[in-house]
Amino acid sequence: MNFAIIGASGNVGRKTIEILEKSKISFQELFLVASKKSAGKKIRFRKKEIVIENLENYDFSKAQITFFAAGSQIAKEWAPKAAEKTIVIDNSSYFRMQKEVPLVVPEVNADDLDKHKNIISNPNCSTMQMVLALKPLHDEYKINRVVVSTYQAVSGAGKAPMDELFDQTKDFLNKKEINSQNFTKQIAFNLIPHIDVFDKDGYTKEELKMTNETKKILDEDINVTATCVRVPVKTGHSESINIEFDNLYDFENIIKLLNNAPGCKVLDERKDGGYMTPIEAEGDYTTYISRIRKDNSNVKAINIWVVSDNLLKGAALNSVQIAEHLVKKL
């Protein structure tokens, strides 16, 4: 059993390497692959250095499972070719809504892995942490509607946007002119209610991803409306979620269900600091649920606050968990 990572030098690629380093999956070799620009560089893995190979010359038959962490354009061009020789787990958005491609969060819909045709898609980071919390509630009470507002870290946009947040922060504090390269407006000490391109109805592509992916993963009948906001946080996405059920619910049972949700942990004390924030969740595999309360305007609804490291469970960790399930079946 060999693994490969396409886009090994990027944010998600490096996180995948870190997680594989700690993983108990048994495999022989790890092949690291990236663009010509990164080819030849070395990355340390399990006490040895691995030389990054050029994607254009790489032989996909060398690994049984290949992680794609290089964006939609690379996935579009190379994943179908790779899928002829290896199982592809793709982090980009390119295949997510294709009917024949499973869109998988292992704690939620691992059975969908049985349907794969050598390409498996990783959901959007903001969708992923949300459906972890929604799954047990939907199983018990049937969710009718979800209203979600996200507070998404700059790391979700890549390394350059992360660097821009740091640079803008320095410039702002030094009273220098702010120049935005990767964002539509200043991100330092600001919020931007705009992630990805606008659709004709006024929603952004990121917001539509949350709607469409939740339906594909959980249930087509769940109504979802989202507002996605980029915030000046390095790593860790946060979400304020209002969940309306078909019928009345038992609040104590809601707490119990969320406490037992795979991959999640409830941290909800009604006192100063009795909740999770993104800086505390950074580097943690767990998705945290806080601020659980009844919706005082709707007897069939609740509010929750969900926080997760978007580079881990929102990307690399979920990919490795998919691989762990596949290895058991191979």
N, C-alpha and C positions, 0 to 999 in steps of 0.2 A: 504494500500500500504506500503510494507516494502522493504528496500534495504539491500544488503549485499556486502561486499568488501572482496575478496579473495586476500591475500597478503597485508593486511592492514598496516603492519609495514614497508613496503618498500617505496622507493622514490615516485613511482606513486600512491601507495595506500594512502600514507599520503596526497599527493596533491589532490586526489579524495575526501578525508575527508574534506579538507580545502574548496574545491569548493562546496561541498554539504552543508557545514556550511552556505555559503553565498547564496545558490540557493533558488529560490522561489518555488521549487517543494514541493508539499505537500505529506509528507509520515509520517508514525507513528514511525517505529523503524528502526534503522540501526544496522546490525550485522557485527561485525568485526572478520575476520577469517585469520589465518596465520598458519605457521608451529608449530610443537611442541615446538620449541625453543622460540617462541614469545608468545605462549599461556599463559594466565594468566596475562599478562601485561595489563595496562589500558591506554586508550587514551580518552582525553576529547573531547566531542562533544555536542554542544548546552547546555552548563552548567551542563552536567552530565558526569560521567565517564563510559565508556563501556569497559568491560573485553573482551580481544581477545580470541576467541575460537580456539580450535585445529581443523584444516582442516579434519583430519582423523575421527573425531567424529561429524562433523557438519551436520545438517539436512537442505538440500538445499530447502526444501519446505517452510521454514520459511519466505522467501523473494520472491516477485514477479519479481524483477530485481536484478541480481547479477553481479557486476563488477569483472572481473578477472584481477589482476595486479601482477601476480606472475611468468611470464615467460612461454616459450613454453612447457617445460616438464610438468609443473603443468597443463597447459591448455589441453595438449594432454591426460593426465590421468583423469582429473577431470571434464572438461567442458562438455563432452558428457553425463556423469552421471548427472551433474547439470541440463543440458538442458531438462531432463525428468521431472523436477519439477519447473524450473524457466527460465526466459529469461536471457541468458548470453551475456554480452558485454565484449569481450576479447581484451586486449591490446597487446597480444603477436603476433608473426608472424605466428603462427601455422595454423590458419584457413584462412588466408587472400586470398590465391589463390584457395581455394576450391570453385568450381563452385556454389554450393548451398548456400554458406555463403555470405551475403551482406558485402561489404567493403565500409564503409560509412563515408563521411564528410558531416554533415547535410546541410551546406550552398551550397554544390555542388550536392549531389545526394540523398537527403532525401527520394525520392520516392522508392529507393531500399529497404527501411525498410519494405515495404509492402510484400517483398518476403521472410522474415526471417522465419526460422524453429527453433526458440529459441536459435540460436547462431548468433551474429552479431560481425563482426571484425572491430577493430580500425586500420586504416592504419599506416604505418611507419611514425615517426615524420617528417622526411625530405620530404616525399611525401606529407604529409598533408598540410604543409604551402605552398608548391609549387602549388598544384592544386587549392587552394583558389584564387591565382592570375591568374592562367591559365583559369579557368572556364569562366569568362565573356568575355575574349579575344577570346576563342575558339568559344563561342556562336555567336560572332559578325563576326569574320574573318576566322575562321577555321584554327587551328594550324597544320602545316605540320611537324615541327621538333623542339625539345627542346634540348639544350645543357646546362647542369647544373653542376656547381662545388659547393660542399658544404663545409662549415666550421663548424663542429659539436662539440658541447660542450661535456665535459667528463661526465656530468650528464646523457647523453644518454646511457652510458654504465653501470650506476648503482652507488651505494654509494661507493663501494670499489675503483673504479677508481677516483671518486671525491677526496677521502681521499689521494689517491696516488699522485694526482696533487699537493695537498697542501704539502704533505710530501717531494716530490721531489723538490718543490720550496724552501722550507726551507733548504734542504740539499745542493742544488745548491748554494744558497746565502751564506751558511756557509762553502762552498768549501769541502763538504763531498762527498763520493762516492755515485753515483746514482744507485739504484737498481730498475729495472722495474718488477713488478709483474703482472699487469693487461694489460700492453701494450707491443707491440713488440719492442718498442724503448723508450727512454726517452721522456716523454710528456712535462715536464716543459721546457719552453723557446724553444719549438720545434713544428714541425708539423709532423703528421704521415699519409701518403696517403694510409691508409689501415683500413677499418672498416668491421668486420666480415671476413668470410673465402673466399679464392679465388676460383673462378670457373675455369673450364678448359680453357676458352677463355681469361683469364687474368683479367676479371672484378671481383669485390668482390660481396658477397651476398647482401650487403647494396646497391650497385649500381644497381644491378639487381632488387631489390625491388622497387626502384624508377621507373625503366622502366616498370616493369610488373604491378605495382599497379596503376600507372597513366593511363595505357591502360584500366585496369578494371574499374576504377572510371570514367574516362572521355570519352575515345574513343580508340578503338583498333588500329585505323589508325594513331595515333600520334606516330612519331618516337622520342624516348628519348635515349640520351646517357649521362651518369653521371660519375663524379669523386668525390668520397666521402673522405673527409679529417677530421681527428680528430685534434682539436686545443686545446691549453691550456686555455680554457675558461670554467668557472664553469657551467653556465647555459645559454642557448640561442643558437639556430642554425641559421646560416646565409647562404644565397645561392646567387651565381651569376648566373643568368639565361639568356640565349640567346634564343629568341623565333622567329621562322620563320613561317610566314603565307603563305597560298596558293597564296594569291594575295596582291596587294598594300593596305596599310592601311592609315587612317587619324590619324596623331600623336596626335592632340588635343583630338580626340575621345578616343584614348588609355588612356590618362590621366583621362578623364571623367569616362570611364569604370572601371578603377582601383580605382578611388575615391569612386565609388558606390558599389564596390565589398563587399558583406556581410562578416563581420569578419575582414575586412582589413582597413587600413588607409594609405593614401599616405603622406609621410613626405619627400619632395624632393625639397630642396632649393639649388640652385647652388652656394653655398658659403661654407666657412669653417664651419664644424659641421652641415650642413644642410641635414643630413641623419641619419638613425637609426643604432645603434650598439647593440650587444647582451646584454651588461650590462644595457642599458637603457630599454630594452624590458623585462627584468627579472621581473616576478610577474605580467605582463600585459597580459590580455586576447587577446589583439589585435595582428594581424599579420601585420607588417609594410612593406611598399614598398617604396624604395628610388632609386636614381640614374637611373631614367627612361630616356632612350635616344635612338635615332635611331642608328642602327648598320651601321656604315659608310662603311662597306664592302659588305652590302647586303640590297638592297632597300625594301625587304620584311620582314626584321627582326628588332627586338628591343632588348635592354638589360635592365634588371632590377635587383635590389638588394632586397632580401626578408629576413626579420628577425623576429623570433618568439621564445617565451619561449617554449622549447621542452617538458618540464614537464607539461605545461598547455595545449595550443592548440595542441601540439604534442602528447598528451597522455590523461591526466586526464580530461581536459576541454572538449575535443571532446567526451569522453565517457559519461560525464554528459549531454552534449547537445543531444546525441543520446537518453539517458534516458528521457529527457524532451519531445522529439518527441514521444516516445513510450507511455508516460503517457497520452498524449493528445488523443491517439488512443485507450487506454485501457478502 
